[in-house]
Amino acid sequence: MLRRYKIAGIPLVHASCNFFVPSSFGDVVHVDSCVTEWGRSSFTLQHRLYRREVLAVEGIEKRVWTVRILDDPVQFGGEPIPEELKAKFA
């Protein structure tokens, strides 16, 4: 994806998490993740972890589609997320 779309990365700019049920090493959990919101150059993901049938953890993260600034390759900036990429998540 980095080569195809010429991006520098998709950095995490916000994260939050709520823990409802404790889990321990060795517990089997099921993870559901989905994009809940598309912005111009950012998107929000929701993650839900279930232990058995019980919601154990719910987390949100926001990421930004980031490119290098051509005039100054040390600098980075947001760029619109390609529509074809958004369509793959629909």
KAPE-V666970 format. One record per run of one state. SS is the DSSP state (hx for helix, st for strand, lp for the rest). FROM is the first residue (numbers start at 0). TO is the last residue. If there is no record, write none. Layout:
ss;from;to
SS;FROM;TO
SS;FROM;TO
This chain:
ss;from;to
lp;0;0
hx;1;4
lp;5;7
st;8;18
lp;19;27
st;28;37
lp;38;40
st;41;50
lp;51;52
st;53;68
lp;69;70
st;71;77
lp;78;81
hx;82;87
lp;88;89
